[in-house]
Amino acid sequence: MSAFTPSSNQNPCPVCDRTKDGDCRILDSGLVFCHTIRNGVAPGKQHPDRPYVYCGHSDEAQGFGKWKPEHLCIDLPAKAPRKYGIRYFDYFFWDGTPCPVQRYRKDVEGQPKEVKWCEGGLKGRPQLDVAPYLWEKIGDAKQIFVVRGELKAELLAGKGFKAISLLNQKDELLTAKLQAMRVNEVEIVLVPDCDTADLNKWFSYLSNEVPGVKQLLAPGFPWDKPPADGGLGIEDWIYKKSPSNDEILAAISDIKKGEKDSDIDDEDPAVAIERLVNELLDLRLTTADTWAKEMATISSITRTYGVQRQDVERRILEALANRWNLSITQSHSGRRTNRNSIATQETDEQQMLIHGFLPWKRDALIFGPGGAGKTTAAVALAWSVISGTPFLDHQIEGDITGKVLWIGSDGGDGAYDMWRNTAQDLGFANDPRWVDGCIFWGSEPTNDVGSWSCTPAGLQEIKTELEAGGYALVVIDSWKAVLELAGIDFGIGPVGTVVRFLQALIGQYCSALYLHHPAGNSKGKGIAGTGGNQNINQIPYAVHQLSPEPISEGQSPCVRWDVHKLRGYQSRNFLYRLTDVGLQVTQGDVITNCADAILITIADLEALGTATSSHRIKSMLSTIKEGTVSNNLTRLRQNGFLKKSGSAWHLTQRGKLAHNRLFNLNQGGGVGVGSVYRDKRKKAL
């Protein structure tokens, strides 16, 4: 006899429920030797109440009835024969345009099948942009079969059914469309293979996410104990049994919802949800394939406790924030809770990484339509951070420099080429400061490395990188890409939680810049032009918009830059274009450095006891543009040289020391900006 488990309280006999002793035995092969029921039905007949078939009597030990599980007694159909050769399949993107190449399946005798995109692939577009196979054929169907495998979909379509073949195990856009179909009473039938590769992945995912879906489990398959992979499929049942369409429809059934586990019956729901969320977080922090366990845990949370899927994603991020002591939630008073001591207080003066554009240890958003130049602008900003050179209309050198981490998740493996080519166009791609200072993270198909996304494992990766130090800026290109790759719906998902998480995480070390391509036309809509989820423009500290300007005859293309939100600065706009020497402002005020003149002017006005309002300072510095004076006042206040009381500006202790150094320099015989402006002030006063 093979190894067995004796009956007990923990392992009752599946035939007679014996628990008082170990007289019944459950063999590792699945066979049951039952001491209680030794006969009663003819050999080969099934037990009247249990899924076991009587195989006769055994005189071993005290005597047993031998019972075999029903699924081991079934004459399983053979696999349908494979047709050798290559078959090609036409796919379309979700927007209806055909994919640039076909997908093919290659079957060779004695070898596993090969399924790939033809040479050239999707030209840098992610596979999530591709609709399921035959999606364009479903029209207004009232019943849709969902399979994974083009030939299965073609087989069902050939019998007159509407069928689609999944391309991705997890597709949020498809899920949303199926959910909408269910609202319109379309019957969705999931048709998995009889193996855990299907059952624990896409089948489990869609059955959890799409309410009211049905299933077609081919009769006669070992659904109780499916193999890990390579199980029988719908095509094998059709090949073996040749069922009619009515028989196929009769095999459709409801998906039974799981019952609450007995070991958590008495557990407080809030405690149970927190425990399960943390278990799910632990799974997602690993780099191993934990899909099946994740789906099982999500099922426990959503089915047992009624938590919506997107709320599960939000809770995961909040649990991770608690582990890392990041403040991303708000109390009912509206104040942030568990504020980290590293975070900048609202009352602190805000330093700038790039004057007029990027605040230090804060986040900023650049949005605009495709082709507006977001990548070009971001690469130029990154160079300013690395080199310390001024940027566009603020010709004031930065006080902070450092490395840049560029996360290129939009465009697949084509993101690197775009980043590299842009740096070449701007003329610094081979500069050692750029080569060593801008670190690119993107898709590496040859090394089986996918694009970065804001999954817990991805967030752990960026945290580890920033902890190494030396970074001044993280650029994320783009918002939608890092959300979709993480399975977060841009419309209804916890986008605000993701923004606050990255804001808190990156803000401990450096600044963050997000690039966003809104759907539809954003021109003329202002800050609301970001479209979709408004958290992406409401939460960041700064918001910039790029819009291509209409091209006039004989003029080069220009881009309009709107600074919609940047605390401490007034809203402004200007036009710029890409030239042979980089980005240049073509229309709008250029802010220069007049800090010395302002310090001397305020010191003189304070010494005379006269007004030190902005209007008075600007009138004293009439040769300098008012916008330049305003922006320099803001910068001096941010850097702690000035303070403001009501409408009056005053030198701080730091400002007085800086003024004294200027005065001493001028007393030494040099005729610098200080002495020139002081002479003008004397005449004016």
C-alpha positions as CSV (number, residue, x, y, z in Angstrom):
1,M,0.0,0.0,0.0
2,S,1.3,3.5,-0.8
3,A,1.7,6.2,1.9
4,F,-1.6,7.2,3.6
5,T,-3.1,9.5,6.1
6,P,-5.3,7.9,8.8
7,S,-8.7,9.3,9.6
8,S,-8.9,11.7,12.5
9,N,-10.7,14.8,13.8
10,Q,-8.5,16.9,11.4
11,N,-8.8,14.4,8.5
12,P,-12.3,12.8,8.5
13,C,-12.8,9.9,6.1
14,P,-14.3,11.4,2.9
15,V,-16.5,8.3,2.4
16,C,-18.0,7.7,5.9
17,D,-16.8,10.9,7.8
18,R,-15.1,8.7,10.4
19,T,-13.1,10.7,13.0
20,K,-13.0,8.7,16.2
21,D,-9.9,6.6,15.2
22,G,-7.5,6.0,12.4
23,D,-9.2,2.9,11.0
24,C,-9.9,4.5,7.6
25,R,-7.1,5.5,5.3
26,I,-6.7,8.2,2.7
27,L,-3.9,7.2,0.3
28,D,-1.7,9.7,-1.4
29,S,-2.9,8.5,-4.7
30,G,-6.4,9.7,-3.8
31,L,-7.8,6.2,-3.2
32,V,-9.8,5.7,0.1
33,F,-9.7,2.6,2.2
34,C,-12.9,2.9,4.2
35,H,-13.2,0.6,7.2
36,T,-16.9,1.5,7.8
37,I,-18.4,1.0,4.3
38,R,-16.8,-2.2,3.0
39,N,-19.5,-2.9,0.4
40,G,-23.1,-1.9,-0.3
41,V,-22.9,-1.2,-4.0
42,A,-21.6,-3.2,-7.0
43,P,-18.0,-2.7,-8.0
44,G,-17.8,0.1,-10.6
45,K,-20.9,1.9,-9.2
46,Q,-20.8,5.3,-7.5
47,H,-21.6,5.9,-3.9
48,P,-25.2,7.3,-3.6
49,D,-24.1,10.5,-1.8
50,R,-20.3,10.9,-2.4
51,P,-18.2,11.4,-5.5
52,Y,-16.5,8.0,-5.1
53,V,-16.7,4.8,-7.1
54,Y,-16.6,1.3,-5.3
55,C,-13.7,-0.8,-6.5
56,G,-14.2,-3.9,-4.3
57,H,-13.1,-5.3,-0.9
58,S,-9.7,-5.5,0.6
59,D,-8.8,-8.0,3.4
60,E,-5.8,-6.0,4.4
61,A,-5.6,-5.2,8.2
62,Q,-9.1,-5.1,9.5
63,G,-10.7,-5.0,6.1
64,F,-11.6,-2.1,3.9
65,G,-13.9,-1.0,1.1
66,K,-11.8,0.5,-1.7
67,W,-13.2,3.7,-3.1
68,K,-11.8,5.7,-6.0
69,P,-12.5,9.4,-6.6
70,E,-15.0,9.9,-9.4
71,H,-12.7,12.2,-11.4
72,L,-10.0,9.5,-11.5
73,C,-12.5,7.1,-13.0
74,I,-13.5,9.3,-15.9
75,D,-12.4,8.4,-19.4
76,L,-10.8,11.8,-20.2
77,P,-10.8,12.9,-23.8
78,A,-7.5,13.0,-25.6
79,K,-5.9,16.2,-26.7
80,A,-7.1,17.4,-30.0
81,P,-4.4,16.8,-32.6
82,R,-2.2,19.7,-33.4
83,K,-2.0,21.0,-36.9
84,Y,1.7,21.7,-37.7
85,G,2.7,24.9,-39.4
86,I,2.4,28.7,-38.9
87,R,-0.8,30.6,-38.5
88,Y,-1.2,34.4,-38.5
89,F,-3.7,36.5,-36.6
90,D,-4.7,40.2,-37.2
91,Y,-4.9,42.3,-34.1
92,F,-6.2,45.9,-33.6
93,F,-5.4,48.6,-31.0
94,W,-8.3,49.7,-28.7
95,D,-8.7,52.8,-30.9
96,G,-9.6,50.6,-33.9
97,T,-6.3,51.0,-35.8
98,P,-4.6,47.8,-37.0
99,C,-1.5,46.7,-35.2
100,P,1.7,47.3,-37.3
101,V,2.4,43.5,-37.5
102,Q,0.5,40.3,-37.1
103,R,0.8,37.8,-34.3
104,Y,1.7,34.2,-35.2
105,R,1.5,30.7,-33.8
106,K,4.1,28.2,-34.9
107,D,3.5,24.4,-34.3
108,V,6.4,22.0,-34.9
109,E,6.2,18.3,-34.2
110,G,8.0,17.4,-30.9
111,Q,8.4,21.1,-29.9
112,P,6.3,23.4,-27.7
113,K,4.2,25.9,-29.6
114,E,5.7,29.4,-30.3
115,V,3.4,32.4,-30.1
116,K,4.9,35.9,-30.8
117,W,4.5,39.2,-32.6
118,C,6.1,39.2,-36.1
119,E,9.3,41.1,-36.6
120,G,9.1,44.7,-35.6
121,G,6.6,44.2,-32.9
122,L,4.3,47.0,-31.8
123,K,6.7,49.8,-32.6
124,G,7.2,50.7,-28.9
125,R,3.6,50.7,-27.9
126,P,2.7,48.6,-24.8
127,Q,0.7,45.4,-25.4
128,L,-2.0,46.7,-23.1
129,D,-3.0,49.1,-26.0
130,V,-4.0,46.0,-28.0
131,A,-7.6,44.8,-27.9
132,P,-8.4,41.1,-27.5
133,Y,-8.4,38.9,-30.7
134,L,-11.7,39.2,-32.6
135,W,-12.9,42.1,-30.4
136,E,-13.8,44.1,-33.5
137,K,-16.2,41.3,-34.5
138,I,-18.5,41.3,-31.4
139,G,-20.7,44.2,-32.4
140,D,-23.8,44.4,-30.3
141,A,-23.8,40.7,-29.2
142,K,-25.8,39.7,-26.2
143,Q,-23.5,36.9,-25.3
144,I,-19.6,36.8,-25.5
145,F,-17.3,33.8,-24.8
146,V,-13.9,34.8,-23.3
147,V,-11.0,32.4,-23.9
148,R,-7.2,32.6,-24.0
149,G,-5.9,31.4,-27.3
150,E,-6.7,32.6,-30.9
151,L,-7.6,29.1,-32.2
152,K,-10.2,28.6,-29.4
153,A,-11.8,31.9,-30.3
154,E,-11.9,30.9,-34.0
155,L,-13.4,27.5,-33.1
156,L,-16.2,29.0,-31.2
157,A,-16.7,31.8,-33.8
158,G,-16.9,29.1,-36.4
159,K,-19.8,27.5,-34.5
160,G,-21.7,30.8,-34.6
161,F,-20.8,32.2,-31.2
162,K,-19.2,35.6,-30.5
163,A,-15.8,34.9,-28.9
164,I,-12.7,36.9,-28.0
165,S,-9.2,35.7,-27.0
166,L,-7.4,37.5,-24.2
167,L,-3.9,38.8,-25.0
168,N,-3.1,39.9,-21.4
169,Q,-3.6,38.0,-18.2
170,K,-4.7,41.3,-16.5
171,D,-6.3,44.1,-18.6
172,E,-8.0,46.9,-16.7
173,L,-9.4,48.5,-19.8
174,L,-11.0,45.2,-21.0
175,T,-12.3,44.7,-17.4
176,A,-14.0,48.1,-17.5
177,K,-15.6,47.4,-20.9
178,L,-16.9,44.0,-19.7
179,Q,-18.3,45.6,-16.6
180,A,-20.1,48.1,-18.8
181,M,-21.5,45.3,-20.9
182,R,-22.8,43.5,-17.9
183,V,-24.7,46.7,-17.0
184,N,-26.3,46.4,-20.4
185,E,-27.2,42.8,-19.6
186,V,-24.7,41.2,-22.0
187,E,-23.9,37.6,-20.9
188,I,-20.1,37.2,-20.4
189,V,-19.0,33.5,-20.4
190,L,-15.5,32.7,-19.2
191,V,-14.1,29.5,-20.8
192,P,-10.8,28.5,-19.1
193,D,-8.5,25.5,-19.8
194,C,-8.6,22.9,-17.1
195,D,-5.3,24.0,-15.5
196,T,-4.3,26.4,-12.7
197,A,-2.4,28.5,-15.3
198,D,-5.9,29.7,-16.5
199,L,-8.0,29.1,-13.4
200,N,-5.8,31.0,-10.9
201,K,-4.9,33.8,-13.3
202,W,-7.2,35.5,-15.8
203,F,-10.2,33.4,-14.9
204,S,-9.9,34.2,-11.2
205,Y,-9.2,37.9,-12.0
206,L,-12.2,38.4,-14.3
207,S,-14.6,36.4,-12.1
208,N,-13.7,38.7,-9.2
209,E,-13.8,41.9,-11.2
210,V,-16.8,41.5,-13.5
211,P,-20.1,41.0,-11.6
212,G,-22.4,38.2,-12.8
213,V,-20.1,36.5,-15.3
214,K,-20.7,32.9,-16.0
215,Q,-18.4,30.0,-16.8
216,L,-18.2,27.1,-19.2
217,L,-16.3,24.2,-17.6
218,A,-16.2,21.4,-20.2
219,P,-17.9,18.3,-18.8
220,G,-15.7,15.3,-17.9
221,F,-12.6,17.3,-17.1
222,P,-10.8,17.0,-13.7
223,W,-11.8,20.4,-12.4
224,D,-11.4,19.4,-8.8
225,K,-7.7,18.6,-9.3
226,P,-6.5,20.4,-12.4
227,P,-2.8,20.2,-13.5
228,A,-0.6,23.3,-13.2
229,D,-0.3,23.8,-17.0
230,G,-1.1,22.1,-20.3
231,G,-4.6,21.0,-19.2
232,L,-7.5,20.1,-21.5
233,G,-9.3,23.0,-23.3
234,I,-12.7,23.6,-24.8
235,E,-11.3,22.5,-28.2
236,D,-10.5,19.0,-26.7
237,W,-14.1,18.6,-25.5
238,I,-15.5,19.7,-28.9
239,Y,-13.0,17.3,-30.7
240,K,-13.9,14.3,-28.5
241,K,-17.6,14.7,-28.0
242,S,-18.7,16.9,-31.0
243,P,-21.4,18.7,-28.8
244,S,-24.2,20.6,-30.5
245,N,-24.6,24.3,-29.9
246,D,-27.4,23.5,-27.5
247,E,-25.1,21.2,-25.5
248,I,-22.4,23.8,-25.4
249,L,-24.9,26.4,-24.1
250,A,-26.2,23.8,-21.6
251,A,-22.7,23.5,-20.1
252,I,-22.7,27.2,-19.0
253,S,-23.2,27.7,-15.3
254,D,-23.0,30.4,-12.6
255,I,-19.7,30.9,-10.8
256,K,-20.1,30.0,-7.2
257,K,-18.9,32.6,-4.8
258,G,-16.6,31.5,-2.0
259,E,-17.8,31.2,1.6
260,K,-16.2,32.9,4.5
261,D,-13.3,30.8,5.9
262,S,-14.2,29.1,9.2
263,D,-11.0,30.3,10.8
264,I,-12.0,34.0,10.5
265,D,-15.6,33.7,11.4
266,D,-15.0,35.4,14.7
267,E,-12.4,37.9,13.4
268,D,-13.4,41.6,13.4
269,P,-13.9,42.5,9.7
270,A,-11.7,45.6,10.0
271,V,-8.9,43.5,11.5
272,A,-9.3,40.8,8.9
273,I,-9.2,43.3,6.0
274,E,-6.0,44.9,7.4
275,R,-4.4,41.5,7.9
276,L,-5.3,40.4,4.3
277,V,-4.1,43.7,2.8
278,N,-0.8,43.3,4.5
279,E,-0.5,39.8,3.3
280,L,-1.2,41.0,-0.2
281,L,1.4,43.8,0.2
282,D,4.0,41.2,1.3
283,L,3.3,39.3,-1.9
284,R,3.6,42.3,-4.1
285,L,6.9,43.4,-2.5
286,T,8.6,40.2,-3.9
287,T,9.9,39.8,-7.4
288,A,8.6,36.2,-7.6
289,D,5.5,35.2,-9.5
290,T,2.8,35.3,-6.8
291,W,-0.2,35.9,-9.1
292,A,-2.2,32.9,-7.9
293,K,-1.7,33.8,-4.3
294,E,-2.5,37.5,-5.0
295,M,-5.8,36.6,-6.7
296,A,-6.8,34.3,-3.9
297,T,-6.1,37.0,-1.3
298,I,-8.0,39.6,-3.3
299,S,-10.9,37.3,-3.7
300,S,-11.0,36.9,0.1
301,I,-11.1,40.7,0.6
302,T,-13.6,41.5,-2.2
303,R,-16.0,38.5,-1.8
304,T,-16.0,38.0,1.9
305,Y,-15.9,41.6,3.0
306,G,-17.4,43.4,0.0
307,V,-14.4,45.7,-0.5
308,Q,-14.2,47.1,-4.0
309,R,-11.1,46.2,-6.0
310,Q,-9.8,49.8,-6.5
311,D,-10.3,50.3,-2.7
312,V,-8.0,47.3,-2.2
313,E,-5.3,49.0,-4.3
314,R,-5.7,52.2,-2.2
315,R,-5.4,50.2,1.1
316,I,-2.2,48.5,-0.1
317,L,-0.6,51.9,-0.8
318,E,-1.7,53.2,2.6
319,A,-0.3,50.1,4.3
320,L,3.0,50.6,2.6
321,A,3.1,54.2,3.6
322,N,2.5,53.3,7.2
323,R,5.5,50.8,7.0
324,W,7.7,53.5,5.6
325,N,6.3,56.3,7.9
326,L,5.1,58.4,5.0
327,S,2.3,60.9,5.4
328,I,-0.2,60.5,2.6
329,T,-3.6,60.5,4.3
330,Q,-5.5,63.3,6.0
331,S,-7.5,63.3,9.3
332,H,-11.0,64.7,9.5
333,S,-9.6,68.1,10.5
334,G,-8.0,68.3,7.1
335,R,-4.4,68.1,8.5
336,R,-1.9,65.5,7.5
337,T,-1.4,62.7,9.9
338,N,1.9,61.1,11.0
339,R,3.9,63.9,9.3
340,N,7.5,62.9,8.8
341,S,10.0,65.2,10.4
342,I,11.9,65.4,7.1
343,A,8.9,67.0,5.3
344,T,9.0,70.8,4.7
345,Q,6.5,72.6,6.9
346,E,4.2,75.0,5.2
347,T,5.7,77.9,7.1
348,D,9.3,77.1,5.9
349,E,10.7,79.2,3.1
350,Q,10.5,77.1,-0.1
351,Q,13.8,76.6,-1.9
352,M,13.9,76.2,-5.7
353,L,15.7,73.6,-7.6
354,I,15.2,75.5,-10.8
355,H,14.0,79.1,-10.3
356,G,10.6,79.7,-11.8
357,F,9.9,76.1,-12.5
358,L,10.8,73.3,-10.0
359,P,10.6,73.7,-6.2
360,W,13.1,71.7,-4.1
361,K,11.8,68.5,-2.6
362,R,8.4,69.1,-4.0
363,D,6.7,67.8,-7.1
364,A,5.6,69.4,-10.4
365,L,3.5,68.4,-13.4
366,I,4.0,69.2,-17.1
367,F,1.1,68.3,-19.3
368,G,0.2,68.9,-23.0
369,P,-0.8,67.1,-26.1
370,G,1.4,64.7,-28.1
371,G,4.1,66.6,-29.9
372,A,4.0,69.6,-27.7
373,G,7.6,69.0,-26.5
374,K,7.1,67.6,-23.0
375,T,10.1,65.2,-23.3
376,T,12.3,68.0,-24.8
377,A,11.4,70.4,-22.0
378,A,11.9,67.8,-19.3
379,V,15.3,66.7,-20.8
380,A,16.3,70.4,-20.8
381,L,15.2,70.8,-17.2
382,A,17.2,67.7,-16.3
383,W,20.3,69.2,-17.8
384,S,19.8,72.5,-15.8
385,V,19.6,70.4,-12.7
386,I,22.8,68.5,-13.5
387,S,24.8,71.5,-14.8
388,G,23.3,74.3,-12.7
389,T,22.6,76.4,-15.8
390,P,19.6,78.8,-15.9
391,F,16.4,77.7,-17.7
392,L,14.4,79.6,-20.3
393,D,12.8,82.8,-19.0
394,H,14.6,82.6,-15.6
395,Q,18.2,83.4,-16.3
396,I,19.2,82.8,-12.6
397,E,21.6,80.0,-11.8
398,G,20.3,77.3,-9.5
399,D,21.6,76.9,-5.9
400,I,21.2,73.0,-6.0
401,T,22.6,70.5,-8.5
402,G,22.6,66.7,-8.5
403,K,21.9,63.6,-10.5
404,V,18.6,62.9,-12.3
405,L,16.7,59.6,-12.3
406,W,14.7,59.4,-15.6
407,I,11.9,56.8,-15.5
408,G,10.9,56.2,-19.1
409,S,7.8,53.9,-18.9
410,D,5.9,55.4,-21.8
411,G,6.5,53.9,-25.2
412,G,8.1,50.6,-24.1
413,D,11.6,50.0,-25.3
414,G,11.3,53.1,-27.6
415,A,11.4,55.4,-24.5
416,Y,15.2,55.2,-24.3
417,D,15.7,56.2,-28.0
418,M,13.4,59.3,-27.5
419,W,15.4,60.3,-24.3
420,R,18.7,59.8,-26.0
421,N,17.8,61.5,-29.3
422,T,16.4,64.5,-27.4
423,A,19.7,64.9,-25.5
424,Q,21.5,64.8,-28.8
425,D,19.3,67.4,-30.3
426,L,20.0,69.7,-27.3
427,G,23.7,69.1,-27.7
428,F,24.8,67.5,-24.5
429,A,24.2,63.8,-24.9
430,N,28.0,63.1,-24.9
431,D,28.8,65.5,-22.1
432,P,30.3,63.6,-19.2
433,R,28.1,65.4,-16.8
434,W,25.0,64.2,-18.6
435,V,26.4,60.7,-19.2
436,D,27.2,60.2,-15.5
437,G,24.4,62.4,-14.1
438,C,21.2,61.3,-15.8
439,I,20.3,57.7,-15.0
440,F,17.7,56.1,-17.3
441,W,15.3,53.4,-16.2
442,G,13.3,51.8,-19.0
443,S,12.2,48.5,-20.6
444,E,15.0,46.1,-21.5
445,P,13.4,43.2,-23.5
446,T,16.8,41.5,-24.1
447,N,17.3,41.3,-20.3
448,D,13.6,40.5,-19.6
449,V,13.2,43.7,-17.7
450,G,9.9,45.5,-18.1
451,S,9.1,49.2,-17.7
452,W,9.0,50.6,-14.2
453,S,5.5,51.1,-12.6
454,C,4.2,52.2,-9.2
455,T,3.6,48.7,-7.8
456,P,4.9,48.1,-4.3
457,A,7.9,46.3,-5.7
458,G,8.5,49.3,-8.0
459,L,8.2,51.8,-5.2
460,Q,10.7,49.7,-3.2
461,E,13.1,49.9,-6.1
462,I,12.9,53.6,-6.3
463,K,13.2,54.0,-2.6
464,T,16.4,51.9,-2.5
465,E,17.9,54.0,-5.4
466,L,17.2,57.3,-3.8
467,E,18.6,56.2,-0.4
468,A,22.0,55.9,-2.1
469,G,22.0,59.7,-2.3
470,G,23.1,62.2,-4.9
471,Y,19.8,62.7,-6.7
472,A,18.2,66.1,-7.2
473,L,15.3,65.2,-9.5
474,V,13.2,62.2,-10.5
475,V,11.4,62.5,-13.9
476,I,8.4,60.1,-14.5
477,D,7.4,59.8,-18.1
478,S,4.5,59.3,-18.1
479,W,1.7,59.3,-15.5
480,K,-0.7,57.1,-17.3
481,A,2.0,54.5,-18.2
482,V,3.2,53.9,-14.6
483,L,-0.4,53.7,-13.4
484,E,-1.7,51.3,-16.1
485,L,1.4,49.1,-15.8
486,A,0.6,48.8,-12.1
487,G,-3.0,47.9,-12.9
488,I,-4.5,51.2,-11.5
489,D,-7.4,52.6,-13.5
490,F,-6.7,56.3,-14.4
491,G,-10.4,57.1,-14.1
492,I,-11.6,55.4,-11.0
493,G,-8.5,54.1,-9.4
494,P,-6.7,55.5,-6.3
495,V,-4.8,58.0,-8.4
496,G,-4.7,60.6,-5.6
497,T,-3.2,58.1,-3.3
498,V,-0.5,57.3,-5.8
499,V,0.3,61.0,-6.3
500,R,0.6,61.6,-2.5
501,F,2.7,58.5,-2.1
502,L,5.2,59.6,-4.7
503,Q,5.1,63.1,-3.4
504,A,6.0,61.9,0.1
505,L,8.5,59.3,-0.9
506,I,10.5,61.2,-3.4
507,G,10.2,64.5,-1.4
508,Q,12.3,63.0,1.3
509,Y,15.3,63.0,-1.0
510,C,14.8,65.4,-4.0
511,S,12.2,66.9,-6.4
512,A,9.8,65.1,-8.7
513,L,8.6,66.0,-12.2
514,Y,5.7,64.1,-13.8
515,L,4.9,64.2,-17.5
516,H,1.3,63.7,-18.6
517,H,-0.4,63.4,-22.0
518,P,-4.2,64.1,-21.5
519,A,-6.8,62.6,-23.6
520,G,-8.6,65.0,-26.0
521,N,-7.9,68.6,-26.6
522,S,-6.5,70.5,-23.6
523,K,-5.9,73.8,-25.3
524,G,-7.7,76.8,-23.7
525,K,-8.9,74.7,-20.7
526,G,-6.2,75.9,-18.4
527,I,-5.2,73.7,-15.5
528,A,-8.4,71.6,-16.0
529,G,-6.9,70.5,-19.4
530,T,-5.2,67.6,-17.7
531,G,-8.4,65.7,-18.1
532,G,-9.7,62.6,-16.4
533,N,-8.7,62.3,-12.7
534,Q,-8.1,65.9,-11.4
535,N,-5.9,64.7,-8.6
536,I,-2.9,64.9,-10.9
537,N,-3.2,68.7,-11.2
538,Q,-4.7,69.5,-7.7
539,I,-2.1,67.7,-5.6
540,P,1.3,68.6,-7.1
541,Y,3.0,71.8,-5.9
542,A,3.5,73.2,-9.4
543,V,1.6,72.7,-12.7
544,H,2.9,73.7,-16.2
545,Q,1.2,73.3,-19.5
546,L,2.8,73.2,-23.0
547,S,0.8,74.0,-26.1
548,P,2.0,74.2,-29.7
549,E,1.4,77.7,-31.2
550,P,-0.2,78.1,-34.6
551,I,2.6,78.4,-37.2
552,S,2.7,81.8,-39.0
553,E,4.1,82.0,-42.5
554,G,7.8,82.3,-42.5
555,Q,8.2,81.5,-38.8
556,S,9.5,78.5,-37.0
557,P,7.3,76.5,-34.7
558,C,6.9,77.8,-31.2
559,V,5.5,76.4,-28.0
560,R,3.5,78.3,-25.4
561,W,4.5,77.6,-21.8
562,D,1.9,78.4,-19.1
563,V,2.9,78.3,-15.5
564,H,-0.6,77.7,-14.0
565,K,0.5,77.0,-10.4
566,L,3.8,77.6,-8.6
567,R,3.4,78.7,-5.0
568,G,5.3,81.9,-4.4
569,Y,5.2,82.9,-8.1
570,Q,2.5,84.6,-10.2
571,S,1.0,82.8,-13.1
572,R,2.8,83.6,-16.3
573,N,3.3,82.5,-19.9
574,F,5.9,82.9,-22.6
575,L,6.8,81.4,-26.0
576,Y,9.9,79.5,-26.8
577,R,11.3,77.4,-29.6
578,L,14.1,74.8,-30.2
579,T,17.1,76.3,-31.9
580,D,20.6,75.1,-32.9
581,V,21.8,76.4,-29.5
582,G,19.0,74.9,-27.4
583,L,15.7,76.3,-26.1
584,Q,15.2,80.0,-26.5
585,V,12.5,82.4,-25.4
586,T,10.9,84.2,-28.3
587,Q,8.2,86.2,-26.5
588,G,7.8,87.2,-22.9
589,D,9.9,88.7,-20.1
590,V,13.2,87.1,-19.2
591,I,13.9,87.2,-15.5
592,T,17.5,88.0,-14.6
593,N,19.4,88.3,-11.3
594,C,19.0,91.7,-9.7
595,A,19.2,90.4,-6.1
596,D,22.1,92.7,-5.1
597,A,20.3,95.8,-6.3
598,I,17.2,94.8,-4.3
599,L,19.1,94.2,-1.1
600,I,20.8,97.6,-1.4
601,T,17.6,99.4,-2.3
602,I,15.7,97.9,0.7
603,A,18.6,98.7,3.1
604,D,18.6,102.3,1.9
605,L,14.8,102.7,2.3
606,E,14.9,101.1,5.8
607,A,17.7,103.5,6.8
608,L,15.6,106.4,5.7
609,G,12.5,105.0,7.4
610,T,10.4,105.2,4.2
611,A,8.1,102.7,2.7
612,T,9.5,99.3,1.5
613,S,6.5,98.1,-0.4
614,S,6.8,96.2,-3.7
615,H,5.6,99.3,-5.6
616,R,8.2,101.6,-4.0
617,I,11.0,99.1,-4.7
618,K,10.0,98.8,-8.3
619,S,9.8,102.5,-8.7
620,M,13.3,102.9,-7.3
621,L,14.6,100.2,-9.8
622,S,12.7,101.6,-12.8
623,T,15.4,100.4,-15.2
624,I,14.7,96.8,-14.4
625,K,11.5,95.1,-15.6
626,E,8.8,94.8,-12.9
627,G,8.4,91.0,-13.5
628,T,12.2,90.6,-12.8
629,V,11.9,92.6,-9.6
630,S,8.9,90.6,-8.4
631,N,10.5,87.2,-9.1
632,N,13.8,88.3,-7.4
633,L,11.9,89.4,-4.3
634,T,10.2,86.0,-4.2
635,R,13.5,84.2,-4.6
636,L,15.2,86.3,-1.9
637,R,12.3,85.6,0.5
638,Q,12.5,81.8,-0.3
639,N,16.3,81.8,0.4
640,G,15.8,83.6,3.7
641,F,17.3,87.0,2.8
642,L,14.0,88.9,3.1
643,K,10.8,88.7,5.1
644,K,7.5,90.4,4.6
645,S,5.2,92.1,7.1
646,G,2.0,93.2,5.5
647,S,3.0,95.0,2.3
648,A,6.5,95.9,3.6
649,W,9.7,94.1,2.8
650,H,12.5,93.9,5.3
651,L,16.0,92.4,5.5
652,T,16.5,89.4,7.6
653,Q,19.7,88.9,9.6
654,R,21.0,86.9,6.7
655,G,20.0,89.6,4.3
656,K,21.8,92.3,6.5
657,L,25.0,90.2,6.4
658,A,24.7,89.9,2.6
659,H,24.2,93.6,2.3
660,N,27.2,94.4,4.6
661,R,29.4,92.1,2.4
662,L,28.3,94.1,-0.7
663,F,28.9,97.4,1.1
664,N,32.4,96.3,2.2
665,L,33.2,95.1,-1.3
666,N,32.2,98.5,-2.7
667,Q,34.2,100.3,0.0
668,G,37.3,98.4,-1.1
669,G,37.3,100.3,-4.4
670,G,35.4,98.0,-6.7
671,V,32.7,99.6,-8.8
672,G,30.2,96.7,-8.9
673,V,26.5,96.5,-9.1
674,G,26.2,97.6,-5.5
675,S,27.9,100.9,-5.8
676,V,26.2,101.7,-9.1
677,Y,22.7,101.2,-7.7
678,R,23.6,103.0,-4.5
679,D,24.7,106.1,-6.5
680,K,21.4,106.0,-8.3
681,R,19.5,105.7,-5.0
682,K,21.1,108.7,-3.5
683,K,20.0,110.8,-6.5
684,A,16.5,109.4,-6.4
685,L,16.1,109.8,-2.6
